[in-house]
Amino acid sequence: MMKATFLRSPSRARLAAGYCLALSACAPMIATAPSTIEVTQPSVAARPIQILSATTVQLDTGYSRTLPERSVWSRVGRVPQGDVYRPIGTIFTIEGRQVHEAYLVIRDKTLVGSICQGNRIIPRYPPQYL
């Protein structure tokens, strides 16, 4: 019969408890909701938009991302919350427990959220004027 001698030492038990606590304190999951993208056909695509000045977006996970100054975004579709834009020439990511590639959701020059793989919408509270 095998004995679990590792946790018999008080210092090792505290170390194991510390690891468990540290792992549970990792970044939170990103809150998402399902959505359906109505894809824009390339022949119907609108003119790209440009972010004129660097804009920092604070995520509810505690992380932030900066939309670079003069970055160019192409409209790729629509969700009920607004138009979906992907960056041209780069990748935009958001971070929670993992890093996800994301597209912006914009309505009336206001960032209302982002959308990541699996068509999961990430609401932006409060919306941020661009």
C-alpha positions in Angstrom: 0.0 0.0 0.0 1.4 3.4 -1.0 1.4 6.2 1.6 0.9 9.9 0.9 3.9 11.2 2.8 4.1 14.5 0.9 1.3 16.2 2.9 2.4 14.8 6.3 4.9 17.6 6.7 3.2 20.8 7.8 5.4 23.0 5.6 4.6 20.9 2.5 0.9 21.0 3.4 1.1 24.8 3.6 3.0 24.9 0.3 0.3 22.7 -1.4 -2.5 24.9 0.0 -0.6 28.0 -1.3 -0.4 26.6 -4.8 -4.1 25.8 -4.7 -4.9 29.4 -3.6 -2.6 30.9 -6.3 -4.2 28.8 -9.0 -7.7 29.8 -7.9 -6.7 33.5 -8.0 -5.8 33.4 -11.7 -7.5 35.8 -14.1 -11.2 35.5 -14.4 -13.0 34.0 -17.4 -14.3 36.6 -19.9 -18.0 36.9 -19.7 -19.6 36.1 -23.1 -23.0 35.5 -24.6 -23.8 33.6 -27.8 -24.3 35.7 -31.0 -24.8 35.2 -34.7 -22.7 37.2 -37.2 -24.3 38.2 -40.4 -21.3 38.1 -42.6 -20.7 41.0 -45.1 -19.9 39.9 -48.6 -16.6 41.3 -49.9 -18.3 43.1 -52.8 -20.6 44.9 -50.3 -17.9 45.7 -47.7 -18.0 49.3 -46.4 -15.0 51.6 -46.3 -12.5 50.7 -43.6 -12.5 52.8 -40.5 -9.4 54.3 -38.8 -8.8 54.8 -35.0 -7.3 58.3 -35.0 -5.8 58.3 -31.6 -4.7 55.4 -29.3 -7.6 54.3 -27.2 -7.2 52.1 -24.1 -10.1 49.6 -23.5 -10.4 48.4 -20.0 -11.8 44.8 -19.8 -13.8 43.6 -16.9 -11.1 40.9 -16.3 -8.8 43.7 -15.1 -6.7 43.6 -18.2 -6.7 46.4 -20.8 -5.9 46.6 -24.4 -4.9 49.6 -26.6 -6.4 50.2 -30.0 -3.4 51.6 -31.7 -3.3 55.1 -33.2 -4.1 55.1 -36.9 -5.0 51.4 -36.8 -7.3 50.5 -39.7 -10.3 48.2 -39.3 -12.5 46.5 -41.9 -16.2 45.8 -41.5 -16.7 42.0 -41.8 -20.3 41.6 -40.6 -23.0 42.6 -38.2 -24.5 41.3 -34.9 -27.6 42.6 -33.2 -25.4 44.9 -31.0 -23.6 46.6 -34.0 -21.1 46.3 -36.8 -18.2 43.9 -36.5 -14.7 45.1 -37.5 -11.4 43.2 -37.8 -8.0 44.9 -37.8 -6.1 45.1 -41.1 -2.5 43.9 -41.0 -2.5 42.8 -37.3 -4.3 40.7 -34.8 -6.3 42.2 -31.9 -6.6 40.1 -28.7 -8.3 40.2 -25.4 -7.3 38.5 -22.2 -8.9 36.7 -19.3 -7.9 33.2 -18.3 -6.7 32.8 -21.9 -5.9 35.1 -24.8 -8.5 35.3 -27.5 -8.4 36.9 -30.9 -11.3 39.3 -31.1 -13.0 41.7 -33.4 -14.6 45.0 -32.3 -18.4 45.6 -32.2 -19.1 49.2 -32.9 -22.5 51.1 -33.1 -22.7 54.8 -33.9 -18.9 55.4 -33.3 -19.2 53.7 -29.9 -17.4 50.5 -28.9 -20.2 48.3 -27.5 -18.2 45.1 -27.2 -16.1 42.6 -29.0 -16.6 39.2 -30.5 -14.3 36.2 -30.3 -14.1 32.7 -31.7 -17.3 30.7 -31.7 -19.3 33.9 -32.2 -19.3 34.8 -28.5 -20.0 38.4 -27.9 -18.2 40.2 -25.0 -20.3 43.2 -24.0 -18.4 46.5 -23.1 -19.7 48.1 -20.0 -20.0 51.0 -20.2 -19.9 51.6 -24.0 -16.8 53.6 -25.0 -17.0 56.4 -27.6 -14.2 56.1 -30.2 
